[in-house]
Amino acid sequence: MKARAISFLLLPLLVSVSCSRVGDLKLAANPPLSAGLGYALVKDSYVSLAASPGSEAAGVSHLRDGTLVELVGRELGTAPAKGAAAASGNGAAPASKGAGTEFWYRVRVVADTKAGEDAPAEGWVMASQLLVFESREQAERAAKAAVK
């Protein structure tokens, strides 16, 4: 009984001390949450840079194998039908009954890479055509290792 009385007396004191504000809590930045979507290397010989996510989107340019890009957006879009030749105007087969969905990344070409001279700064690329990394440094290391 005595212990119960003491606990009831200490409970309000404990609550008031634990809820008082001593200072702001500063958390370290969590890179996967704060640094954007990351960077990627183009892994196919030639990849179409599309105007919008989807296999029926107009092609605006192309990227070459090893091009370093920053990932600035991600959406679901149509993917070419399995077994379809990816050789239409934008480098991807038009959607058909067999077409599914796939993630597409909006990419921004990083300067001083293998991008074609006429490549625009941004466009959409299918996720399956990219090797994705959390940081630019990781992508650059992978690009250097692939050259060796």
KEMI-700456 format. One record per residue: residue in one letter; residue number from 1; z, x, y of N, C-alpha, C in turn. Coordinates in steps of 0.1 Angstrom, whole numbers. Example, Ala and Ser with C-alpha at 12.3 -4.5 7.8 and 13.67 -1.06 7.14 Angstrom:
+---+-----+-------+-------+-------+-------+-------+-------+-------+-------+-------+
| r |   k |  n.c3 |  n.c1 |  n.c2 | ca.c3 | ca.c1 | ca.c2 |  c.c3 |  c.c1 |  c.c2 |
+---+-----+-------+-------+-------+-------+-------+-------+-------+-------+-------+
| A |   1 |    78 |   132 |   -57 |    78 |   123 |   -45 |    78 |   132 |   -33 |
| S |   2 |    71 |   128 |   -22 |    71 |   137 |   -11 |    79 |   129 |     0 |
+---+-----+-------+-------+-------+-------+-------+-------+-------+-------+-------+
This chain:
+---+-----+-------+-------+-------+-------+-------+-------+-------+-------+-------+
| r |   k |  n.c3 |  n.c1 |  n.c2 | ca.c3 | ca.c1 | ca.c2 |  c.c3 |  c.c1 |  c.c2 |
+---+-----+-------+-------+-------+-------+-------+-------+-------+-------+-------+
| M |   1 |     0 |     8 |   -12 |     0 |     0 |     0 |     0 |     9 |    13 |
| K |   2 |     8 |    19 |    12 |     9 |    28 |    24 |    -4 |    35 |    26 |
| A |   3 |   -11 |    40 |    15 |   -24 |    46 |    16 |   -34 |    37 |    22 |
| R |   4 |   -34 |    25 |    18 |   -43 |    15 |    23 |   -41 |    13 |    38 |
| A |   5 |   -29 |    12 |    43 |   -26 |    10 |    57 |   -31 |    23 |    65 |
| I |   6 |   -29 |    34 |    60 |   -34 |    47 |    67 |   -49 |    47 |    67 |
| S |   7 |   -56 |    43 |    56 |   -71 |    43 |    56 |   -76 |    33 |    67 |
| F |   8 |   -69 |    21 |    68 |   -74 |    11 |    78 |   -72 |    17 |    92 |
| L |   9 |   -62 |    25 |    94 |   -59 |    31 |   108 |   -69 |    42 |   111 |
| L |  10 |   -73 |    50 |   101 |   -82 |    61 |   102 |   -96 |    57 |   103 |
| L |  11 |  -100 |    46 |    97 |  -114 |    41 |    97 |  -120 |    40 |   111 |
| P |  12 |  -113 |    32 |   120 |  -119 |    31 |   134 |  -120 |    45 |   141 |
| L |  13 |  -110 |    54 |   138 |  -111 |    67 |   144 |  -123 |    75 |   139 |
| L |  14 |  -125 |    74 |   126 |  -136 |    81 |   120 |  -150 |    75 |   124 |
| V |  15 |  -151 |    62 |   126 |  -163 |    56 |   130 |  -166 |    60 |   145 |
| S |  16 |  -156 |    60 |   153 |  -158 |    63 |   167 |  -162 |    78 |   169 |
| V |  17 |  -156 |    87 |   161 |  -160 |   101 |   162 |  -174 |   104 |   157 |
| S |  18 |  -177 |    97 |   146 |  -190 |   100 |   140 |  -202 |    94 |   148 |
| C |  19 |  -199 |    84 |   156 |  -210 |    77 |   164 |  -210 |    83 |   178 |
| S |  20 |  -201 |    92 |   181 |  -202 |    98 |   195 |  -214 |   107 |   196 |
| R |  21 |  -219 |   109 |   208 |  -231 |   117 |   210 |  -227 |   131 |   215 |
| V |  22 |  -229 |   141 |   206 |  -225 |   154 |   210 |  -237 |   161 |   217 |
| G |  23 |  -249 |   159 |   213 |  -261 |   165 |   218 |  -273 |   160 |   211 |
| D |  24 |  -285 |   163 |   216 |  -297 |   159 |   210 |  -300 |   167 |   197 |
| L |  25 |  -304 |   160 |   187 |  -308 |   167 |   175 |  -322 |   171 |   176 |
| K |  26 |  -325 |   184 |   175 |  -338 |   189 |   176 |  -343 |   193 |   162 |
| L |  27 |  -354 |   186 |   157 |  -359 |   189 |   144 |  -371 |   198 |   145 |
| A |  28 |  -373 |   207 |   136 |  -385 |   215 |   136 |  -397 |   206 |   133 |
| A |  29 |  -409 |   210 |   139 |  -421 |   202 |   136 |  -425 |   204 |   122 |
| N |  30 |  -429 |   193 |   116 |  -434 |   193 |   102 |  -449 |   193 |   103 |
| P |  31 |  -456 |   205 |   100 |  -470 |   206 |   101 |  -478 |   195 |    95 |
| P |  32 |  -475 |   190 |    83 |  -484 |   180 |    78 |  -484 |   167 |    86 |
| L |  33 |  -473 |   165 |    94 |  -472 |   153 |   102 |  -476 |   155 |   116 |
| S |  34 |  -475 |   167 |   121 |  -478 |   170 |   135 |  -490 |   178 |   139 |
| A |  35 |  -496 |   184 |   129 |  -507 |   193 |   132 |  -521 |   187 |   130 |
| G |  36 |  -522 |   174 |   129 |  -535 |   168 |   126 |  -538 |   168 |   111 |
| L |  37 |  -551 |   165 |   109 |  -555 |   164 |    95 |  -558 |   177 |    88 |
| G |  38 |  -560 |   188 |    96 |  -563 |   201 |    91 |  -577 |   206 |    94 |
| Y |  39 |  -581 |   215 |    85 |  -594 |   221 |    87 |  -601 |   221 |    73 |
| A |  40 |  -614 |   223 |    73 |  -621 |   223 |    60 |  -633 |   233 |    61 |
| L |  41 |  -638 |   236 |    49 |  -650 |   244 |    48 |  -660 |   235 |    41 |
| V |  42 |  -673 |   236 |    45 |  -683 |   228 |    38 |  -686 |   236 |    25 |
| K |  43 |  -686 |   228 |    14 |  -688 |   235 |     1 |  -702 |   233 |    -5 |
| D |  44 |  -710 |   225 |     1 |  -724 |   223 |    -4 |  -734 |   231 |     4 |
| S |  45 |  -745 |   234 |    -2 |  -755 |   242 |     5 |  -759 |   236 |    19 |
| Y |  46 |  -763 |   224 |    19 |  -766 |   217 |    32 |  -759 |   203 |    31 |
| V |  47 |  -752 |   200 |    42 |  -745 |   187 |    42 |  -750 |   180 |    55 |
| S |  48 |  -752 |   167 |    54 |  -756 |   159 |    65 |  -744 |   156 |    74 |
| L |  49 |  -746 |   157 |    87 |  -736 |   153 |    96 |  -740 |   139 |   101 |
| A |  50 |  -733 |   128 |    97 |  -737 |   115 |   100 |  -731 |   109 |   113 |
| A |  51 |  -737 |    99 |   118 |  -733 |    93 |   131 |  -721 |    84 |   129 |
| S |  52 |  -719 |    79 |   116 |  -707 |    71 |   113 |  -704 |    72 |    98 |
| P |  53 |  -692 |    68 |    94 |  -689 |    70 |    80 |  -697 |    60 |    71 |
| G |  54 |  -704 |    64 |    62 |  -712 |    56 |    53 |  -725 |    62 |    49 |
| S |  55 |  -730 |    59 |    37 |  -742 |    65 |    33 |  -754 |    60 |    40 |
| E |  56 |  -753 |    49 |    47 |  -765 |    43 |    54 |  -765 |    48 |    68 |
| A |  57 |  -756 |    56 |    73 |  -755 |    60 |    87 |  -766 |    70 |    90 |
| A |  58 |  -771 |    70 |   102 |  -781 |    79 |   106 |  -776 |    93 |   106 |
| G |  59 |  -784 |   102 |   102 |  -780 |   117 |   102 |  -783 |   122 |   116 |
| V |  60 |  -773 |   130 |   121 |  -775 |   136 |   134 |  -778 |   150 |   134 |
| S |  61 |  -774 |   157 |   123 |  -777 |   171 |   121 |  -772 |   175 |   107 |
| H |  62 |  -771 |   188 |   104 |  -766 |   192 |    91 |  -757 |   204 |    93 |
| L |  63 |  -749 |   207 |    83 |  -740 |   218 |    82 |  -743 |   226 |    70 |
| R |  64 |  -741 |   239 |    70 |  -744 |   248 |    59 |  -731 |   251 |    52 |
| D |  65 |  -733 |   256 |    40 |  -722 |   261 |    31 |  -713 |   271 |    39 |
| G |  66 |  -700 |   269 |    39 |  -691 |   279 |    46 |  -688 |   276 |    60 |
| T |  67 |  -694 |   265 |    66 |  -691 |   261 |    80 |  -677 |   257 |    81 |
| L |  68 |  -670 |   262 |    91 |  -656 |   258 |    93 |  -656 |   247 |   103 |
| V |  69 |  -648 |   236 |    99 |  -648 |   224 |   107 |  -633 |   220 |   109 |
| E |  70 |  -630 |   214 |   120 |  -617 |   208 |   122 |  -618 |   193 |   118 |
| L |  71 |  -608 |   188 |   111 |  -608 |   174 |   107 |  -601 |   166 |   118 |
| V |  72 |  -609 |   156 |   124 |  -603 |   149 |   135 |  -602 |   134 |   133 |
| G |  73 |  -606 |   129 |   121 |  -605 |   115 |   117 |  -608 |   113 |   103 |
| R |  74 |  -604 |   102 |    97 |  -607 |    98 |    83 |  -608 |    83 |    82 |
| E |  75 |  -619 |    79 |    75 |  -621 |    65 |    72 |  -627 |    63 |    59 |
| L |  76 |  -626 |    51 |    53 |  -634 |    48 |    41 |  -648 |    43 |    45 |
| G |  77 |  -657 |    48 |    38 |  -671 |    44 |    40 |  -678 |    43 |    27 |
| T |  78 |  -691 |    38 |    27 |  -698 |    37 |    15 |  -703 |    51 |    10 |
| A |  79 |  -703 |    52 |    -3 |  -708 |    65 |    -9 |  -721 |    62 |   -16 |
| P |  80 |  -729 |    71 |   -18 |  -742 |    69 |   -25 |  -739 |    65 |   -39 |
| A |  81 |  -749 |    57 |   -45 |  -748 |    53 |   -59 |  -747 |    65 |   -68 |
| K |  82 |  -740 |    65 |   -78 |  -739 |    76 |   -88 |  -753 |    79 |   -93 |
| G |  83 |  -756 |    91 |   -93 |  -769 |    96 |   -99 |  -781 |    94 |   -89 |
| A |  84 |  -778 |    89 |   -77 |  -788 |    88 |   -67 |  -791 |   101 |   -61 |
| A |  85 |  -803 |   104 |   -58 |  -807 |   117 |   -51 |  -803 |   115 |   -36 |
| A |  86 |  -796 |   125 |   -31 |  -791 |   125 |   -17 |  -802 |   132 |    -9 |
| A |  87 |  -813 |   125 |    -7 |  -824 |   131 |     1 |  -830 |   122 |    11 |
| S |  88 |  -823 |   111 |    15 |  -829 |   102 |    25 |  -827 |   109 |    38 |
| G |  89 |  -830 |   102 |    49 |  -830 |   107 |    62 |  -817 |   114 |    67 |
| N |  90 |  -806 |   109 |    62 |  -793 |   115 |    66 |  -787 |   124 |    55 |
| G |  91 |  -794 |   127 |    45 |  -789 |   135 |    34 |  -781 |   128 |    23 |
| A |  92 |  -780 |   115 |    25 |  -773 |   107 |    15 |  -782 |    95 |    11 |
| A |  93 |  -781 |    91 |    -2 |  -789 |    80 |    -7 |  -784 |    67 |    -1 |
| P |  94 |  -792 |    58 |     2 |  -788 |    45 |     7 |  -778 |    38 |    -2 |
| A |  95 |  -769 |    30 |     3 |  -760 |    23 |    -6 |  -768 |    12 |   -14 |
| S |  96 |  -763 |    10 |   -26 |  -770 |     1 |   -35 |  -759 |    -6 |   -43 |
| K |  97 |  -763 |   -14 |   -53 |  -753 |   -21 |   -61 |  -743 |   -11 |   -67 |
| G |  98 |  -747 |     1 |   -71 |  -739 |    11 |   -78 |  -731 |    19 |   -68 |
| A |  99 |  -732 |    16 |   -55 |  -725 |    24 |   -45 |  -710 |    20 |   -45 |
| G | 100 |  -702 |    30 |   -42 |  -688 |    27 |   -41 |  -683 |    31 |   -27 |
| T | 101 |  -670 |    33 |   -26 |  -664 |    38 |   -14 |  -659 |    52 |   -15 |
| E | 102 |  -658 |    59 |    -5 |  -653 |    73 |    -5 |  -647 |    76 |     9 |
| F | 103 |  -638 |    85 |    10 |  -633 |    89 |    23 |  -643 |    97 |    30 |
| W | 104 |  -645 |    95 |    43 |  -653 |   103 |    51 |  -644 |   109 |    62 |
| Y | 105 |  -647 |   122 |    65 |  -639 |   128 |    76 |  -648 |   130 |    88 |
| R | 106 |  -642 |   127 |   100 |  -649 |   130 |   112 |  -645 |   144 |   115 |
| V | 107 |  -656 |   153 |   117 |  -653 |   167 |   118 |  -658 |   172 |   132 |
| R | 108 |  -652 |   182 |   136 |  -656 |   189 |   148 |  -659 |   204 |   144 |
| V | 109 |  -671 |   208 |   147 |  -676 |   221 |   143 |  -668 |   232 |   151 |
| V | 110 |  -662 |   241 |   144 |  -655 |   252 |   150 |  -665 |   263 |   155 |
| A | 111 |  -663 |   268 |   167 |  -673 |   278 |   172 |  -673 |   290 |   163 |
| D | 112 |  -684 |   298 |   164 |  -686 |   310 |   157 |  -686 |   308 |   141 |
| T | 113 |  -692 |   298 |   137 |  -693 |   296 |   122 |  -708 |   295 |   119 |
| K | 114 |  -711 |   291 |   106 |  -725 |   291 |   101 |  -732 |   278 |   105 |
| A | 115 |  -727 |   270 |   114 |  -734 |   258 |   117 |  -748 |   260 |   123 |
| G | 116 |  -757 |   251 |   121 |  -770 |   253 |   126 |  -769 |   252 |   141 |
| E | 117 |  -779 |   259 |   148 |  -778 |   260 |   163 |  -779 |   246 |   169 |
| D | 118 |  -786 |   236 |   163 |  -787 |   223 |   169 |  -776 |   214 |   164 |
| A | 119 |  -766 |   219 |   157 |  -755 |   210 |   152 |  -747 |   205 |   164 |
| P | 120 |  -744 |   191 |   164 |  -736 |   186 |   174 |  -721 |   189 |   172 |
| A | 121 |  -713 |   187 |   182 |  -699 |   191 |   181 |  -692 |   182 |   170 |
| E | 122 |  -696 |   170 |   169 |  -688 |   161 |   159 |  -698 |   152 |   151 |
| G | 123 |  -693 |   148 |   140 |  -700 |   138 |   131 |  -691 |   136 |   119 |
| W | 124 |  -697 |   128 |   109 |  -690 |   124 |    97 |  -695 |   130 |    85 |
| V | 125 |  -686 |   134 |    76 |  -690 |   141 |    63 |  -682 |   135 |    52 |
| M | 126 |  -688 |   133 |    40 |  -680 |   128 |    29 |  -670 |   138 |    24 |
| A | 127 |  -658 |   133 |    21 |  -647 |   142 |    17 |  -651 |   151 |     5 |
| S | 128 |  -659 |   146 |    -4 |  -663 |   154 |   -16 |  -671 |   166 |   -13 |
| Q | 129 |  -676 |   167 |    -1 |  -685 |   178 |     3 |  -677 |   189 |    11 |
| L | 130 |  -664 |   187 |    12 |  -655 |   196 |    19 |  -644 |   201 |    11 |
| L | 131 |  -639 |   214 |    14 |  -627 |   219 |     8 |  -617 |   218 |    20 |
| V | 132 |  -606 |   210 |    18 |  -597 |   208 |    29 |  -585 |   217 |    28 |
| F | 133 |  -580 |   222 |    40 |  -569 |   230 |    41 |  -560 |   225 |    52 |
| E | 134 |  -547 |   228 |    51 |  -537 |   224 |    61 |  -539 |   231 |    74 |
| S | 135 |  -543 |   243 |    74 |  -543 |   251 |    87 |  -557 |   258 |    88 |
| R | 136 |  -560 |   262 |   100 |  -572 |   270 |   103 |  -571 |   283 |    96 |
| E | 137 |  -559 |   289 |    96 |  -558 |   303 |    90 |  -561 |   302 |    75 |
| Q | 138 |  -556 |   291 |    68 |  -559 |   290 |    54 |  -574 |   289 |    51 |
| A | 139 |  -581 |   281 |    60 |  -595 |   279 |    58 |  -603 |   292 |    61 |
| E | 140 |  -599 |   299 |    71 |  -605 |   312 |    74 |  -603 |   322 |    63 |
| R | 141 |  -591 |   322 |    57 |  -589 |   332 |    45 |  -598 |   328 |    34 |
| A | 142 |  -599 |   315 |    31 |  -607 |   310 |    20 |  -622 |   314 |    22 |
| A | 143 |  -626 |   313 |    35 |  -640 |   316 |    38 |  -643 |   331 |    36 |
| K | 144 |  -633 |   339 |    40 |  -635 |   354 |    38 |  -635 |   358 |    24 |
| A | 145 |  -626 |   351 |    16 |  -626 |   354 |     1 |  -639 |   349 |    -6 |
| A | 146 |  -645 |   339 |    -1 |  -658 |   334 |    -7 |  -669 |   344 |    -4 |
| V | 147 |  -669 |   351 |     7 |  -679 |   360 |    11 |  -679 |   373 |     2 |
| K | 148 |  -667 |   377 |    -2 |  -665 |   389 |    -9 |  -671 |   388 |   -23 |
+---+-----+-------+-------+-------+-------+-------+-------+-------+-------+-------+
